[in-house]
Amino acid sequence: MKNNDQRSSLVWLAIGAAIVLYSTRYGLGTLSSPGPGFVPFLSGLAIAGLALVVFLQQLGEGRQESLKSLWRQKNWGSMLKVMGALVLYTLFLKTLGFLLLTFLVMLYLFRAMESMSWKKVLASAFLTAVGAYAIFDLWLGAQLPQGILGF
């Protein structure tokens, strides 16, 4: 193996193949009446296919990167900010509700991670929260936490 991408793509290829293999045990059904194994089967095919593409792309690459070089110039502060925001999101989701908390977290992430004007930050956070609410609650009918404000 030339590099870590080839190694990891083989692991993902094996995982995708295992998902495809085991999903057939649940029955695939037909396109008009899919069985319980249909979606996992397609997911396994997608994972295996993408892993194969990465493996084949790396065959032509002549470089070899160490694992340390992959992590060398990462912005750890930004990663920790995002992880912290996601942890707080999960902790306060029931209390504050989906719509309000999604707006607040997106507001923080857009402002902390990007240097955008407040006008753009507010508009982006609002559109993201309302769009996610429209997709999950209105369109898909998912039950989202309402929180203290009742929406």
PLY file of the C-alpha trace (Angstrom):
ply
format ascii 1.0
element vertex 151
property float x
property float y
property float z
element edge 150
property int vertex1
property int vertex2
end_header
0.00 0.00 0.00
1.30 3.39 -0.97
-0.60 5.57 1.48
-3.20 5.77 4.20
-6.01 6.55 1.73
-5.53 3.20 0.06
-5.56 1.36 3.37
-8.66 3.14 4.64
-10.48 2.69 1.33
-9.93 -1.07 1.57
-11.41 -1.03 5.07
-14.47 0.90 3.81
-14.74 -1.43 0.83
-14.90 -4.39 3.24
-17.49 -2.61 5.41
-19.61 -1.80 2.37
-19.37 -5.38 1.12
-20.41 -6.70 4.55
-23.42 -4.36 4.62
-24.45 -5.52 1.14
-24.03 -9.17 2.12
-25.96 -8.97 5.38
-28.73 -6.75 4.00
-29.72 -9.47 1.54
-30.68 -11.65 4.52
-33.52 -9.26 5.31
-34.94 -9.37 1.81
-34.54 -6.66 -0.81
-38.05 -6.72 -2.21
-38.71 -4.84 -5.45
-38.45 -1.21 -6.49
-42.21 -0.75 -6.11
-42.32 -2.65 -2.80
-38.90 -2.50 -1.13
-38.10 -4.90 1.67
-36.33 -4.13 4.95
-32.90 -4.82 3.44
-33.32 -2.51 0.45
-31.98 0.75 1.95
-29.05 -0.93 3.73
-28.23 -2.71 0.48
-28.09 0.58 -1.43
-26.10 2.19 1.37
-23.58 -0.65 1.31
-23.27 -0.34 -2.46
-22.65 3.40 -2.12
-20.00 2.92 0.57
-18.24 0.19 -1.39
-18.44 2.15 -4.65
-17.01 5.33 -3.14
-14.25 3.34 -1.43
-13.38 1.73 -4.74
-13.21 5.14 -6.43
-10.82 6.43 -3.74
-8.67 3.31 -4.00
-8.41 3.58 -7.77
-7.62 7.31 -7.59
-4.80 6.62 -5.18
-3.20 4.04 -7.45
-1.98 6.85 -9.68
-0.74 8.99 -6.83
2.98 8.74 -6.15
3.05 10.48 -2.80
3.04 8.88 0.57
1.79 10.84 3.54
2.34 9.93 7.13
-0.48 10.05 9.61
1.24 12.90 11.44
1.36 15.05 8.31
-2.40 14.71 7.88
-3.03 16.31 11.29
-0.16 18.81 11.31
-1.76 22.09 10.24
-5.29 21.66 11.52
-7.11 24.41 13.34
-7.75 22.64 16.64
-9.44 25.68 18.19
-12.14 25.68 15.53
-12.67 21.95 15.86
-13.10 22.25 19.62
-15.56 25.15 19.18
-17.71 23.09 16.81
-17.58 20.02 19.06
-18.51 22.14 22.07
-21.43 23.69 20.21
-22.70 20.23 19.21
-22.40 18.92 22.77
-24.33 21.92 24.10
-26.90 21.43 21.32
-27.59 17.88 22.47
-27.76 18.91 26.14
-30.25 21.76 25.68
-32.36 20.48 22.77
-35.36 19.39 24.87
-35.24 22.49 27.07
-34.92 25.19 24.43
-36.55 23.35 21.53
-35.39 22.54 18.03
-36.18 25.81 16.26
-34.73 28.21 18.85
-31.64 26.16 19.65
-30.89 25.45 16.00
-31.07 29.19 15.31
-28.75 29.99 18.25
-26.20 27.29 17.40
-26.14 28.27 13.73
-25.79 31.90 14.76
-22.76 30.99 16.87
-21.20 28.76 14.23
-21.66 31.23 11.39
-20.22 34.06 13.47
-17.40 32.12 15.16
-16.28 30.09 12.16
-16.81 32.60 9.36
-16.08 36.29 9.24
-19.48 37.35 7.94
-21.44 40.49 8.67
-24.15 40.31 11.33
-26.80 40.79 8.66
-25.60 37.72 6.75
-25.13 35.72 9.96
-28.67 36.44 11.18
-30.20 35.71 7.78
-28.20 32.48 7.33
-29.00 31.21 10.82
-32.69 32.05 10.42
-32.96 30.40 7.00
-31.08 27.32 8.20
-33.28 26.88 11.28
-36.55 27.51 9.44
-35.47 25.34 6.50
-34.53 22.44 8.78
-37.82 22.85 10.67
-39.78 22.88 7.41
-38.06 19.74 6.15
-38.20 17.68 9.33
-41.43 18.84 10.97
-43.69 19.99 8.17
-42.59 17.78 5.28
-41.38 14.59 6.99
-43.65 14.85 10.03
-40.88 14.22 12.58
-41.65 15.11 16.17
-39.17 17.80 17.17
-38.75 19.12 20.73
-40.84 22.28 21.20
-38.96 23.67 24.18
-39.90 26.45 26.58
-41.39 28.73 23.91
-43.76 26.05 22.59
-42.69 26.03 18.92
0 1
1 2
2 3
3 4
4 5
5 6
6 7
7 8
8 9
9 10
10 11
11 12
12 13
13 14
14 15
15 16
16 17
17 18
18 19
19 20
20 21
21 22
22 23
23 24
24 25
25 26
26 27
27 28
28 29
29 30
30 31
31 32
32 33
33 34
34 35
35 36
36 37
37 38
38 39
39 40
40 41
41 42
42 43
43 44
44 45
45 46
46 47
47 48
48 49
49 50
50 51
51 52
52 53
53 54
54 55
55 56
56 57
57 58
58 59
59 60
60 61
61 62
62 63
63 64
64 65
65 66
66 67
67 68
68 69
69 70
70 71
71 72
72 73
73 74
74 75
75 76
76 77
77 78
78 79
79 80
80 81
81 82
82 83
83 84
84 85
85 86
86 87
87 88
88 89
89 90
90 91
91 92
92 93
93 94
94 95
95 96
96 97
97 98
98 99
99 100
100 101
101 102
102 103
103 104
104 105
105 106
106 107
107 108
108 109
109 110
110 111
111 112
112 113
113 114
114 115
115 116
116 117
117 118
118 119
119 120
120 121
121 122
122 123
123 124
124 125
125 126
126 127
127 128
128 129
129 130
130 131
131 132
132 133
133 134
134 135
135 136
136 137
137 138
138 139
139 140
140 141
141 142
142 143
143 144
144 145
145 146
146 147
147 148
148 149
149 150
